């Protein structure tokens, strides 16, 4: 079958989230063909180019979601088609279209404003009304964009700003939104255009998303928005996979340059309403862990549509360390990850000060690099300064060189050439985060057979499952006590490490992830209704049979023809895998020539 893989700021770009997972999915399911529809998040991401794509990716269509220089293109791409971002420039709206635009934006912005008062957990009539207004406005704008060549210019117009102003000043508006000023109106209109930019793409035709058999969104939000339109325009089923909680990021983050709380409140509710609509329309939702699943249920996801599928990780690269019986450095704690405030290395350093009082020979090795940007470098410098203050260089006597028990290192040097070697250096692996989704470093430590001490955030408890020690976040004393307990008990470390490795090999490998999605794809398309179309839409009518080249209709004698379509109704189409060499449904081709 042909899968439309929808990504936002990830695959096929060399940087971005879900990049490795998408690549493993495409390479691990060779029986399917993939068309890639990717949204990029920055000019820097575009300039760094793509990863090497497998041959089974047929087409690649991309579009920018960043603000400045949307027409910039990276000349070194290996192949593919770049999606055109329709702006509507040069095609002024007539009176009827202006009325349509005003009505749809008014409905959508009114729903967003109303939703700031009801909240995601409200199940009353007001919440239902806000959801109905939101979907009316969203799909109305999508149809207008398809008919009139895009919305970008219109969404940045004075009309949109005035609609936002009227909504914020409407009677009954809460204090936060009602306090919005002109800069807030302008900022929200700009962010709204950016969020709705996928509506203006040229992906929604019979040669684009109308040609795929299944849309698989690698995240919610903007990535799933093209999938919503593919379902509405062509009846393509939608599968949504979320390994993190993008909604939580929307609630916590403010857009760059946003004046304040009114914009954050409006944007947070917009993304909440969009998430609820995505979950309602999806045929199946696959959260990467229970932590994500709880957020999805909070925003209206039907429990009957939810199926937890853990992200697959490569266990083979850690096999040598896991098979070894040395147990790592008996007095060494290892921390691995991106150095940023959410990882709370400050608490870890204070905890290690307590560890040193109990175990003077203990050492802490921190492997990582700061996140890009000035914030990451500043945080790393702050951590180094704190470590120097807490642990002055120590020397055995007046003539020996001092040595700090805390080391900040990067993987790739002569002593630690790769990631597996970094885990091998420690007897205990520590995770000190205050915010975490799916803890990848924790799973890697489990593959290596290492005992772990972790803070209780995100999916940590679900991943560890009793094979490591878990303590409250922002509690250096508890973190220190757990580390000391394991450093003093090598037999317990060995037992926990062995149990952790067995758990990781059972639940978190690439193989279990591919097996799950192999069955999900077949099940979703098997339950999807046939969509008829002209034989000319077949990509390769004379080629080899597709996985579904012999559907159940092939067992029925006599020709099976599509039912007539009433005038004025868009005819559904036949998926590419259901079209045979003569350009008719495989069930009709050869029917009557004998039993299938």
SETOR-894481 format. One record per residue (C-alpha): residue number from 1; residue in one letter; y, x, z. Coordinates in Angstrom, 2 decimals. Layout:
residues N
BASE_seq_type_c2_c1_c3
BASE_NUM_a_Y_X_Z
...
//
This chain:
residues 596
BASE_seq_type_c2_c1_c3
BASE_1_x_0.00_0.00_0.00
BASE_2_x_3.63_1.05_-0.35
BASE_3_x_5.49_1.59_2.94
BASE_4_x_9.28_1.61_3.18
BASE_5_x_9.98_4.08_6.01
BASE_6_x_13.44_3.43_7.52
BASE_7_x_15.11_6.19_9.55
BASE_8_x_18.48_6.73_11.20
BASE_9_x_19.62_10.32_11.74
BASE_10_x_16.11_11.78_11.51
BASE_11_x_13.51_12.31_8.79
BASE_12_x_13.80_13.84_6.17
BASE_13_x_16.65_15.88_7.60
BASE_14_x_15.86_19.22_9.22
BASE_15_x_17.54_18.04_12.43
BASE_16_x_17.29_14.69_14.15
BASE_17_x_15.10_12.47_16.29
BASE_18_x_11.60_11.30_15.29
BASE_19_x_11.54_13.94_12.54
BASE_20_x_8.19_15.46_13.52
BASE_21_x_6.61_12.09_14.24
BASE_22_x_7.59_10.67_10.84
BASE_23_x_6.31_13.76_9.04
BASE_24_x_2.95_13.58_10.83
BASE_25_x_2.67_9.89_10.04
BASE_26_x_3.29_10.39_6.32
BASE_27_x_0.95_13.38_6.05
BASE_28_x_-1.74_11.77_8.20
BASE_29_x_-2.04_8.54_6.17
BASE_30_x_-2.74_9.79_2.62
BASE_31_x_-4.17_6.44_1.52
BASE_32_x_-0.66_4.94_1.55
BASE_33_x_2.49_5.69_-0.45
BASE_34_x_5.85_5.99_1.26
BASE_35_x_9.38_5.30_0.05
BASE_36_x_11.94_6.83_2.41
BASE_37_x_15.23_5.06_3.17
BASE_38_x_17.27_7.35_5.42
BASE_39_x_20.66_7.08_7.12
BASE_40_x_22.37_10.38_7.97
BASE_41_x_24.52_10.81_11.06
BASE_42_x_26.85_13.73_10.32
BASE_43_x_28.10_16.06_7.63
BASE_44_x_26.40_18.94_9.46
BASE_45_x_23.06_17.14_9.26
BASE_46_x_23.52_16.67_5.52
BASE_47_x_24.39_20.33_5.01
BASE_48_x_21.30_21.58_6.84
BASE_49_x_19.15_19.83_4.25
BASE_50_x_15.68_18.34_4.36
BASE_51_x_12.31_19.43_5.59
BASE_52_x_9.64_20.01_2.95
BASE_53_x_8.38_16.57_1.96
BASE_54_x_4.76_15.75_1.11
BASE_55_x_3.85_14.56_-2.37
BASE_56_x_2.96_11.06_-1.18
BASE_57_x_6.63_10.26_-0.64
BASE_58_x_7.56_8.59_-3.88
BASE_59_x_11.31_8.02_-3.54
BASE_60_x_14.02_9.08_-1.13
BASE_61_x_17.24_7.12_-0.88
BASE_62_x_19.90_8.21_1.60
BASE_63_x_23.27_6.96_2.79
BASE_64_x_25.82_8.33_5.29
BASE_65_x_26.67_6.65_8.57
BASE_66_x_29.34_9.18_9.49
BASE_67_x_33.03_8.59_9.11
BASE_68_x_34.63_11.49_7.26
BASE_69_x_33.69_12.58_3.73
BASE_70_x_31.04_9.95_3.04
BASE_71_x_30.82_11.08_-0.58
BASE_72_x_29.71_14.63_0.34
BASE_73_x_26.29_15.48_-0.96
BASE_74_x_23.92_18.33_-0.24
BASE_75_x_23.07_20.09_-3.50
BASE_76_x_19.88_21.75_-2.26
BASE_77_x_17.73_18.63_-1.87
BASE_78_x_14.29_18.97_-3.38
BASE_79_x_14.17_15.58_-5.05
BASE_80_x_15.03_11.92_-4.61
BASE_81_x_17.67_9.34_-5.26
BASE_82_x_20.78_9.10_-3.14
BASE_83_x_21.73_5.55_-2.22
BASE_84_x_25.14_4.31_-3.33
BASE_85_x_27.43_2.96_-0.63
BASE_86_x_29.16_-0.02_-2.18
BASE_87_x_32.73_-0.37_-0.92
BASE_88_x_34.05_-3.32_-2.85
BASE_89_x_36.92_-1.22_-4.21
BASE_90_x_38.22_-2.48_-7.52
BASE_91_x_36.74_-5.94_-7.03
BASE_92_x_39.17_-8.08_-5.05
BASE_93_x_37.77_-11.13_-3.34
BASE_94_x_38.69_-14.55_-4.70
BASE_95_x_39.87_-17.35_-2.46
BASE_96_x_36.36_-18.70_-1.91
BASE_97_x_34.96_-15.26_-1.03
BASE_98_x_37.85_-14.58_1.35
BASE_99_x_37.05_-17.81_3.15
BASE_100_x_33.38_-16.81_3.32
BASE_101_x_34.26_-13.40_4.70
BASE_102_x_36.65_-14.79_7.30
BASE_103_x_34.15_-17.42_8.46
BASE_104_x_31.28_-14.94_8.79
BASE_105_x_33.29_-12.24_10.61
BASE_106_x_34.75_-14.90_12.93
BASE_107_x_31.25_-16.10_13.80
BASE_108_x_29.91_-12.59_14.39
BASE_109_x_32.86_-11.35_16.46
BASE_110_x_32.94_-14.62_18.39
BASE_111_x_29.27_-14.18_19.26
BASE_112_x_29.88_-10.60_20.41
BASE_113_x_32.81_-11.71_22.57
BASE_114_x_30.82_-14.61_24.05
BASE_115_x_27.85_-12.37_24.73
BASE_116_x_29.92_-10.11_26.96
BASE_117_x_30.09_-13.03_29.39
BASE_118_x_26.48_-14.26_29.18
BASE_119_x_24.64_-10.90_29.33
BASE_120_x_21.20_-9.99_27.93
BASE_121_x_19.22_-11.71_30.69
BASE_122_x_20.92_-15.09_30.34
BASE_123_x_18.59_-17.78_28.97
BASE_124_x_21.13_-20.62_28.94
BASE_125_x_22.66_-22.60_26.13
BASE_126_x_25.61_-20.18_25.89
BASE_127_x_23.33_-17.24_25.14
BASE_128_x_21.43_-19.24_22.52
BASE_129_x_24.69_-20.30_20.90
BASE_130_x_25.94_-16.69_20.81
BASE_131_x_22.69_-15.57_19.20
BASE_132_x_22.93_-18.31_16.57
BASE_133_x_26.52_-17.42_15.74
BASE_134_x_25.61_-13.75_15.48
BASE_135_x_22.76_-14.30_13.02
BASE_136_x_24.85_-16.70_10.93
BASE_137_x_27.61_-14.15_10.68
BASE_138_x_25.30_-11.18_10.08
BASE_139_x_23.26_-12.72_7.26
BASE_140_x_26.32_-14.38_5.78
BASE_141_x_28.01_-11.00_5.50
BASE_142_x_24.82_-9.49_4.06
BASE_143_x_24.70_-12.10_1.30
BASE_144_x_28.40_-11.62_0.57
BASE_145_x_27.94_-7.85_0.37
BASE_146_x_25.04_-8.26_-2.07
BASE_147_x_26.97_-10.73_-4.23
BASE_148_x_30.32_-8.94_-4.25
BASE_149_x_29.54_-5.24_-4.10
BASE_150_x_30.00_-4.25_-0.49
BASE_151_x_32.10_-4.92_2.60
BASE_152_x_33.50_-1.59_3.68
BASE_153_x_37.07_-2.18_2.56
BASE_154_x_37.11_-5.77_3.80
BASE_155_x_35.75_-4.83_7.24
BASE_156_x_38.54_-2.27_7.63
BASE_157_x_41.22_-4.74_6.63
BASE_158_x_43.94_-6.36_8.69
BASE_159_x_42.01_-9.63_8.47
BASE_160_x_39.18_-8.16_10.55
BASE_161_x_41.59_-6.74_13.14
BASE_162_x_43.29_-10.13_13.52
BASE_163_x_39.91_-11.85_13.96
BASE_164_x_39.02_-9.35_16.70
BASE_165_x_42.38_-9.93_18.37
BASE_166_x_41.93_-13.72_18.29
BASE_167_x_38.44_-13.45_19.78
BASE_168_x_39.58_-11.20_22.61
BASE_169_x_42.46_-13.56_23.47
BASE_170_x_40.36_-16.73_23.26
BASE_171_x_40.29_-18.99_26.37
BASE_172_x_37.45_-18.17_28.74
BASE_173_x_37.20_-14.52_27.72
BASE_174_x_36.28_-12.21_30.57
BASE_175_x_38.81_-9.92_32.18
BASE_176_x_37.49_-6.72_30.59
BASE_177_x_37.62_-7.91_26.98
BASE_178_x_40.77_-9.98_27.54
BASE_179_x_42.60_-6.81_28.61
BASE_180_x_42.09_-5.25_25.14
BASE_181_x_45.19_-3.97_23.37
BASE_182_x_46.00_-3.15_19.73
BASE_183_x_44.30_0.29_19.85
BASE_184_x_41.17_-1.47_21.16
BASE_185_x_41.23_-3.96_18.29
BASE_186_x_41.55_-1.16_15.74
BASE_187_x_38.83_0.94_17.39
BASE_188_x_36.36_-1.93_17.54
BASE_189_x_37.02_-2.92_13.91
BASE_190_x_36.31_0.68_12.87
BASE_191_x_33.08_0.84_14.89
BASE_192_x_32.01_-2.58_13.59
BASE_193_x_32.38_-1.41_9.99
BASE_194_x_30.32_1.68_10.79
BASE_195_x_27.58_-0.37_12.44
BASE_196_x_27.46_-2.83_9.52
BASE_197_x_27.59_-0.14_6.84
BASE_198_x_23.90_-0.64_5.89
BASE_199_x_24.83_-4.13_4.62
BASE_200_x_26.82_-2.53_1.79
BASE_201_x_24.01_-0.30_0.46
BASE_202_x_22.42_-0.83_-2.94
BASE_203_x_18.89_-0.86_-1.52
BASE_204_x_18.35_-4.63_-1.67
BASE_205_x_16.92_-5.30_-5.12
BASE_206_x_13.51_-5.50_-6.79
BASE_207_x_13.58_-1.75_-7.44
BASE_208_x_14.49_-0.89_-3.85
BASE_209_x_13.24_-2.50_-0.66
BASE_210_x_12.03_-5.48_-2.67
BASE_211_x_9.27_-3.29_-4.08
BASE_212_x_7.65_-2.16_-0.83
BASE_213_x_4.81_-4.01_0.88
BASE_214_x_5.88_-3.22_4.46
BASE_215_x_9.07_-1.92_6.11
BASE_216_x_8.50_0.46_9.02
BASE_217_x_11.66_1.24_11.02
BASE_218_x_11.35_4.48_12.98
BASE_219_x_13.88_3.17_15.51
BASE_220_x_15.80_0.02_16.30
BASE_221_x_19.46_-0.62_15.56
BASE_222_x_20.89_0.67_12.28
BASE_223_x_17.51_1.85_10.98
BASE_224_x_16.01_-1.62_11.36
BASE_225_x_18.98_-3.43_9.78
BASE_226_x_17.80_-2.77_6.18
BASE_227_x_14.39_-4.06_7.26
BASE_228_x_15.97_-7.32_8.42
BASE_229_x_17.57_-7.80_5.00
BASE_230_x_14.36_-6.88_3.17
BASE_231_x_12.58_-9.61_5.10
BASE_232_x_15.34_-12.14_4.46
BASE_233_x_15.75_-11.42_0.74
BASE_234_x_12.15_-10.60_-0.23
BASE_235_x_9.85_-11.66_2.62
BASE_236_x_8.78_-8.05_3.36
BASE_237_x_7.20_-7.83_6.87
BASE_238_x_8.95_-5.56_9.38
BASE_239_x_7.35_-3.13_11.84
BASE_240_x_9.62_-1.52_14.47
BASE_241_x_8.72_1.63_16.41
BASE_242_x_10.90_2.85_19.28
BASE_243_x_10.08_5.99_21.27
BASE_244_x_13.36_5.97_23.19
BASE_245_x_15.85_3.39_24.36
BASE_246_x_18.79_3.44_21.93
BASE_247_x_20.28_0.41_23.66
BASE_248_x_20.63_2.39_26.87
BASE_249_x_22.56_5.06_24.99
BASE_250_x_24.88_2.41_23.58
BASE_251_x_25.53_1.08_27.06
BASE_252_x_26.31_4.52_28.48
BASE_253_x_28.18_6.15_25.59
BASE_254_x_31.68_5.47_24.37
BASE_255_x_32.57_6.03_20.71
BASE_256_x_34.64_9.10_19.99
BASE_257_x_38.31_8.29_20.41
BASE_258_x_37.67_4.79_21.81
BASE_259_x_40.52_3.65_24.09
BASE_260_x_38.37_2.28_26.89
BASE_261_x_36.24_-0.37_28.54
BASE_262_x_36.93_-3.34_26.19
BASE_263_x_35.56_-1.44_23.18
BASE_264_x_32.51_-0.27_25.13
BASE_265_x_31.77_-3.82_26.29
BASE_266_x_32.08_-5.28_22.80
BASE_267_x_29.98_-2.55_21.17
BASE_268_x_27.29_-2.74_23.84
BASE_269_x_26.94_-6.48_23.30
BASE_270_x_26.92_-6.09_19.51
BASE_271_x_23.99_-3.70_19.74
BASE_272_x_22.26_-5.97_22.24
BASE_273_x_22.52_-8.97_19.90
BASE_274_x_21.34_-6.86_16.96
BASE_275_x_18.36_-5.61_18.96
BASE_276_x_17.42_-9.16_19.93
BASE_277_x_17.50_-10.24_16.28
BASE_278_x_15.41_-7.23_15.23
BASE_279_x_12.81_-8.01_17.87
BASE_280_x_12.77_-11.69_16.88
BASE_281_x_12.22_-10.98_13.18
BASE_282_x_9.75_-8.09_13.52
BASE_283_x_6.13_-8.86_12.79
BASE_284_x_5.11_-6.23_15.36
BASE_285_x_6.94_-3.89_17.76
BASE_286_x_5.36_-0.63_18.89
BASE_287_x_7.15_0.90_21.90
BASE_288_x_6.27_4.50_22.63
BASE_289_x_5.81_3.84_26.35
BASE_290_x_6.10_1.14_28.99
BASE_291_x_9.66_2.20_29.91
BASE_292_x_10.80_1.32_26.38
BASE_293_x_8.70_-1.82_26.42
BASE_294_x_10.53_-3.14_29.50
BASE_295_x_13.87_-2.75_27.74
BASE_296_x_12.54_-4.55_24.68
BASE_297_x_11.29_-7.45_26.79
BASE_298_x_14.65_-7.63_28.53
BASE_299_x_16.33_-8.19_25.17
BASE_300_x_14.00_-10.93_24.05
BASE_301_x_10.99_-9.22_22.49
BASE_302_x_7.95_-11.53_22.50
BASE_303_x_5.15_-9.97_24.54
BASE_304_x_2.69_-11.13_21.91
BASE_305_x_4.39_-8.86_19.36
BASE_306_x_4.40_-5.75_21.57
BASE_307_x_1.78_-3.01_21.32
BASE_308_x_2.32_0.31_23.09
BASE_309_x_1.49_3.31_20.88
BASE_310_x_2.13_6.71_22.40
BASE_311_x_3.74_9.27_20.07
BASE_312_x_1.19_11.75_18.83
BASE_313_x_1.61_15.45_19.57
BASE_314_x_-0.22_18.51_18.28
BASE_315_x_-2.71_19.63_20.89
BASE_316_x_-4.17_22.47_18.81
BASE_317_x_-1.22_24.82_19.30
BASE_318_x_-1.84_24.73_23.08
BASE_319_x_-5.64_25.03_22.93
BASE_320_x_-5.79_28.76_23.72
BASE_321_x_-3.72_28.36_26.87
BASE_322_x_-5.58_25.24_27.93
BASE_323_x_-8.98_26.89_27.47
BASE_324_x_-8.00_29.98_29.47
BASE_325_x_-8.88_30.05_33.17
BASE_326_x_-6.16_32.38_34.46
BASE_327_x_-3.98_29.52_35.76
BASE_328_x_-0.71_31.28_34.87
BASE_329_x_1.59_33.11_37.23
BASE_330_x_0.50_31.97_40.72
BASE_331_x_4.01_32.20_42.19
BASE_332_x_6.02_31.24_39.10
BASE_333_x_7.72_27.94_38.32
BASE_334_x_8.50_27.25_34.66
BASE_335_x_11.07_24.85_33.24
BASE_336_x_11.25_24.21_29.45
BASE_337_x_13.67_22.02_27.53
BASE_338_x_17.20_21.56_26.19
BASE_339_x_19.84_22.74_28.65
BASE_340_x_22.15_19.77_29.19
BASE_341_x_23.46_17.78_32.18
BASE_342_x_20.76_15.08_31.87
BASE_343_x_18.11_17.71_32.72
BASE_344_x_19.80_18.37_36.10
BASE_345_x_19.18_22.11_36.33
BASE_346_x_21.73_22.16_39.16
BASE_347_x_19.33_20.20_41.37
BASE_348_x_16.47_22.46_40.25
BASE_349_x_18.36_25.61_41.28
BASE_350_x_19.19_24.15_44.69
BASE_351_x_15.55_23.11_45.09
BASE_352_x_14.40_26.62_44.18
BASE_353_x_16.63_28.02_46.90
BASE_354_x_14.54_25.98_49.36
BASE_355_x_11.34_27.18_47.68
BASE_356_x_12.41_30.82_48.16
BASE_357_x_12.92_30.25_51.86
BASE_358_x_9.33_29.02_52.15
BASE_359_x_7.81_31.37_49.55
BASE_360_x_9.94_34.53_49.25
BASE_361_x_7.89_35.83_46.31
BASE_362_x_8.40_32.75_44.09
BASE_363_x_10.13_33.06_40.73
BASE_364_x_11.74_30.55_38.38
BASE_365_x_11.77_31.05_34.60
BASE_366_x_14.00_28.69_32.60
BASE_367_x_13.20_28.56_28.87
BASE_368_x_15.68_26.72_26.70
BASE_369_x_18.87_26.70_24.72
BASE_370_x_22.01_24.63_25.23
BASE_371_x_22.53_21.52_23.14
BASE_372_x_24.97_21.93_20.26
BASE_373_x_28.62_21.59_21.13
BASE_374_x_30.93_22.92_23.80
BASE_375_x_29.41_20.73_26.55
BASE_376_x_26.01_22.42_26.28
BASE_377_x_27.48_25.92_26.43
BASE_378_x_29.69_25.02_29.38
BASE_379_x_26.76_23.57_31.29
BASE_380_x_24.62_26.67_30.66
BASE_381_x_27.43_28.90_31.91
BASE_382_x_27.77_26.74_35.03
BASE_383_x_24.01_27.02_35.70
BASE_384_x_24.08_30.82_35.28
BASE_385_x_27.01_31.08_37.67
BASE_386_x_25.26_28.93_40.28
BASE_387_x_22.07_31.00_39.96
BASE_388_x_24.05_34.21_40.47
BASE_389_x_25.68_32.70_43.56
BASE_390_x_22.43_31.38_45.09
BASE_391_x_20.28_34.38_44.18
BASE_392_x_22.15_37.69_44.18
BASE_393_x_20.23_40.53_42.54
BASE_394_x_17.62_41.75_44.98
BASE_395_x_16.35_45.31_45.31
BASE_396_x_13.57_46.81_47.45
BASE_397_x_15.82_49.66_48.66
BASE_398_x_19.20_51.24_48.09
BASE_399_x_17.98_53.27_45.10
BASE_400_x_16.17_50.50_43.16
BASE_401_x_17.67_48.24_40.55
BASE_402_x_18.21_44.63_41.59
BASE_403_x_16.29_41.79_40.05
BASE_404_x_17.13_38.07_40.23
BASE_405_x_14.24_35.64_40.87
BASE_406_x_15.77_33.25_38.32
BASE_407_x_15.60_34.10_34.61
BASE_408_x_17.25_32.23_31.71
BASE_409_x_15.25_32.98_28.56
BASE_410_x_14.81_31.78_25.01
BASE_411_x_11.45_31.42_23.30
BASE_412_x_10.83_33.76_20.39
BASE_413_x_11.31_37.18_21.98
BASE_414_x_8.66_39.91_22.31
BASE_415_x_7.56_38.81_25.80
BASE_416_x_7.35_35.07_25.00
BASE_417_x_6.84_34.71_21.23
BASE_418_x_6.02_31.00_21.15
BASE_419_x_6.08_27.78_23.15
BASE_420_x_2.49_27.99_24.36
BASE_421_x_3.13_31.44_25.82
BASE_422_x_6.07_30.04_27.78
BASE_423_x_3.84_27.48_29.47
BASE_424_x_1.23_30.17_30.11
BASE_425_x_3.76_32.16_32.19
BASE_426_x_3.87_29.58_34.99
BASE_427_x_1.47_28.27_37.57
BASE_428_x_3.54_25.09_37.96
BASE_429_x_5.70_23.38_35.32
BASE_430_x_8.76_21.52_36.62
BASE_431_x_10.76_18.64_35.12
BASE_432_x_14.00_17.86_36.99
BASE_433_x_15.69_15.30_34.71
BASE_434_x_17.82_12.37_35.80
BASE_435_x_17.49_10.73_32.37
BASE_436_x_14.35_10.95_30.26
BASE_437_x_12.60_8.91_27.62
BASE_438_x_9.16_10.15_26.67
BASE_439_x_8.82_13.56_28.41
BASE_440_x_7.54_15.79_25.61
BASE_441_x_7.62_18.99_27.68
BASE_442_x_5.48_17.30_30.31
BASE_443_x_2.80_16.40_27.77
BASE_444_x_2.84_19.95_26.39
BASE_445_x_2.31_21.29_29.91
BASE_446_x_-0.61_18.90_30.32
BASE_447_x_-2.17_20.15_27.06
BASE_448_x_-1.92_23.64_28.56
BASE_449_x_-3.76_22.53_31.71
BASE_450_x_-0.80_23.15_34.01
BASE_451_x_-0.05_21.30_37.23
BASE_452_x_3.35_19.59_37.11
BASE_453_x_6.13_18.48_39.44
BASE_454_x_8.42_15.86_37.90
BASE_455_x_11.22_13.47_38.80
BASE_456_x_10.49_9.75_38.55
BASE_457_x_12.55_8.88_35.46
BASE_458_x_11.77_7.24_32.12
BASE_459_x_8.07_7.29_31.25
BASE_460_x_7.16_10.17_33.58
BASE_461_x_4.87_8.21_35.91
BASE_462_x_3.14_6.58_32.95
BASE_463_x_2.53_9.94_31.28
BASE_464_x_1.39_11.82_34.39
BASE_465_x_-0.87_9.03_35.61
BASE_466_x_-1.79_10.70_38.92
BASE_467_x_-2.41_14.19_37.49
BASE_468_x_0.83_15.67_38.86
BASE_469_x_3.35_15.27_41.66
BASE_470_x_6.31_12.92_41.13
BASE_471_x_9.44_12.90_43.31
BASE_472_x_12.73_10.93_43.26
BASE_473_x_15.49_12.25_40.99
BASE_474_x_18.55_13.99_42.45
BASE_475_x_16.56_15.02_45.53
BASE_476_x_16.32_18.84_45.70
BASE_477_x_14.50_18.74_49.05
BASE_478_x_11.68_16.54_47.72
BASE_479_x_11.44_18.66_44.56
BASE_480_x_11.20_21.83_46.64
BASE_481_x_8.54_20.42_48.97
BASE_482_x_6.33_19.38_46.04
BASE_483_x_6.66_22.81_44.40
BASE_484_x_5.82_24.62_47.62
BASE_485_x_2.77_22.39_48.19
BASE_486_x_1.32_23.38_44.81
BASE_487_x_2.27_27.06_45.04
BASE_488_x_0.35_27.31_48.32
BASE_489_x_-2.78_25.51_47.05
BASE_490_x_-4.30_27.16_43.94
BASE_491_x_-7.41_24.96_44.03
BASE_492_x_-5.29_21.81_43.91
BASE_493_x_-3.27_23.28_41.05
BASE_494_x_-6.45_23.89_39.11
BASE_495_x_-7.80_20.38_39.72
BASE_496_x_-4.55_18.70_38.70
BASE_497_x_-4.19_20.91_35.63
BASE_498_x_-7.70_20.13_34.40
BASE_499_x_-7.21_16.40_34.95
BASE_500_x_-3.83_16.51_33.19
BASE_501_x_-5.35_18.21_30.15
BASE_502_x_-8.10_15.63_29.84
BASE_503_x_-5.58_12.80_30.10
BASE_504_x_-3.31_14.32_27.45
BASE_505_x_-6.19_14.89_25.03
BASE_506_x_-7.26_11.27_25.45
BASE_507_x_-3.89_9.55_25.09
BASE_508_x_-1.26_11.73_23.44
BASE_509_x_-2.75_13.41_20.37
BASE_510_x_-1.72_12.98_16.75
BASE_511_x_-5.15_11.55_15.97
BASE_512_x_-4.84_8.58_18.34
BASE_513_x_-1.37_7.82_16.96
BASE_514_x_-2.55_7.86_13.34
BASE_515_x_-5.58_5.74_14.15
BASE_516_x_-3.34_3.11_15.72
BASE_517_x_-0.94_2.90_12.78
BASE_518_x_-3.72_2.95_10.22
BASE_519_x_-5.04_-0.28_11.74
BASE_520_x_-1.56_-1.76_12.24
BASE_521_x_-0.61_-1.32_8.59
BASE_522_x_-3.77_-3.02_7.35
BASE_523_x_-3.43_-5.85_9.84
BASE_524_x_0.22_-6.61_9.07
BASE_525_x_-0.16_-6.60_5.29
BASE_526_x_-3.45_-8.47_5.55
BASE_527_x_-1.65_-11.33_7.31
BASE_528_x_1.44_-11.27_5.07
BASE_529_x_1.66_-13.96_2.37
BASE_530_x_1.38_-12.89_-1.26
BASE_531_x_4.70_-12.43_-3.05
BASE_532_x_4.54_-13.11_-6.77
BASE_533_x_6.69_-11.40_-9.42
BASE_534_x_6.69_-10.41_-13.06
BASE_535_x_4.13_-7.79_-14.20
BASE_536_x_6.99_-5.49_-15.20
BASE_537_x_7.59_-4.74_-11.53
BASE_538_x_4.32_-2.82_-11.24
BASE_539_x_5.04_0.88_-10.81
BASE_540_x_1.83_2.00_-12.51
BASE_541_x_-0.16_-0.93_-13.95
BASE_542_x_-2.65_1.37_-15.71
BASE_543_x_-3.23_3.64_-12.73
BASE_544_x_-6.12_3.78_-10.27
BASE_545_x_-6.76_0.84_-7.94
BASE_546_x_-4.65_0.60_-4.79
BASE_547_x_-6.15_-0.02_-1.32
BASE_548_x_-5.72_-3.77_-1.82
BASE_549_x_-6.64_-3.89_-5.53
BASE_550_x_-9.49_-6.34_-4.77
BASE_551_x_-8.11_-9.07_-2.50
BASE_552_x_-10.18_-12.07_-1.32
BASE_553_x_-9.09_-14.04_-4.41
BASE_554_x_-11.28_-11.76_-6.54
BASE_555_x_-14.35_-13.58_-5.19
BASE_556_x_-13.17_-16.92_-6.62
BASE_557_x_-14.27_-17.95_-10.15
BASE_558_x_-11.58_-18.86_-12.62
BASE_559_x_-8.07_-17.63_-13.16
BASE_560_x_-5.72_-17.73_-10.22
BASE_561_x_-2.17_-18.32_-11.42
BASE_562_x_1.02_-18.47_-9.38
BASE_563_x_2.33_-21.87_-8.51
BASE_564_x_5.44_-22.94_-10.44
BASE_565_x_8.71_-22.10_-8.73
BASE_566_x_11.40_-24.83_-8.61
BASE_567_x_14.62_-24.13_-10.46
BASE_568_x_17.23_-22.29_-8.41
BASE_569_x_14.71_-20.81_-5.95
BASE_570_x_14.12_-17.05_-5.94
BASE_571_x_10.52_-16.41_-6.94
BASE_572_x_8.49_-14.32_-4.50
BASE_573_x_6.84_-11.25_-5.93
BASE_574_x_3.38_-9.75_-6.20
BASE_575_x_3.04_-6.51_-4.19
BASE_576_x_2.42_-3.45_-6.31
BASE_577_x_-1.11_-3.06_-4.96
BASE_578_x_-2.07_-6.59_-6.14
BASE_579_x_-1.25_-6.03_-9.82
BASE_580_x_-4.00_-5.01_-12.21
BASE_581_x_-4.17_-3.27_-15.57
BASE_582_x_-3.38_-6.44_-17.55
BASE_583_x_-0.31_-7.13_-15.42
BASE_584_x_-1.74_-10.10_-13.51
BASE_585_x_-2.96_-10.54_-9.97
BASE_586_x_-6.16_-8.63_-9.33
BASE_587_x_-7.79_-11.88_-8.30
BASE_588_x_-7.24_-13.30_-11.79
BASE_589_x_-8.14_-10.12_-13.64
BASE_590_x_-11.81_-10.30_-14.43
BASE_591_x_-12.40_-13.56_-12.61
BASE_592_x_-15.07_-15.54_-14.39
BASE_593_x_-16.81_-12.41_-15.72
BASE_594_x_-19.44_-12.67_-13.03
BASE_595_x_-19.64_-12.47_-9.27
BASE_596_x_-17.36_-9.84_-7.74
//
